[in-house]
Amino acid sequence: MTTAVCTVLRFDENGKVLSEENYTDALTTIGTRMQYIPEVIAPLREDLQPPDFQRLVAALAMIWGIEGYVVLRDICGLSTEEAGDVLRWTARAIVRSARETSGRRRPHITP
């Protein structure tokens, strides 16, 4: 993570500076989404071909963390509620697309 991004993300949603302990805890969770997403969507394994399941994990990783929230709040100017609504809508659209297109030929994604 770049210094600029780390510096920006030292603030919570209210603009309060995170304590060093809370900031360190936040940094240790970077990358854990790739452990949690497959567990959370495990029931979808039955509906998807293995490469499609991996593609779904990768797609959901884009909206799982703070990055999407930051874009929706800071760049798009959405409220907290609106940002959450867009993220939930996006997740549903991604899952729906994965189900509808599973089994079609496309490049393989390795985890």
Secondary structure, 3 states (H helix, E strand, C coil): CCHHHHHHCCECCCCCECCHHHHHHHHHCCCCHHHHHHHHCHHHHHCCCHHHHHHHHHHHHHHHCHHHHHHHHHHCCCCHHHHHHHHHHHHHHHHHHHHHHCCCCCCCCCC
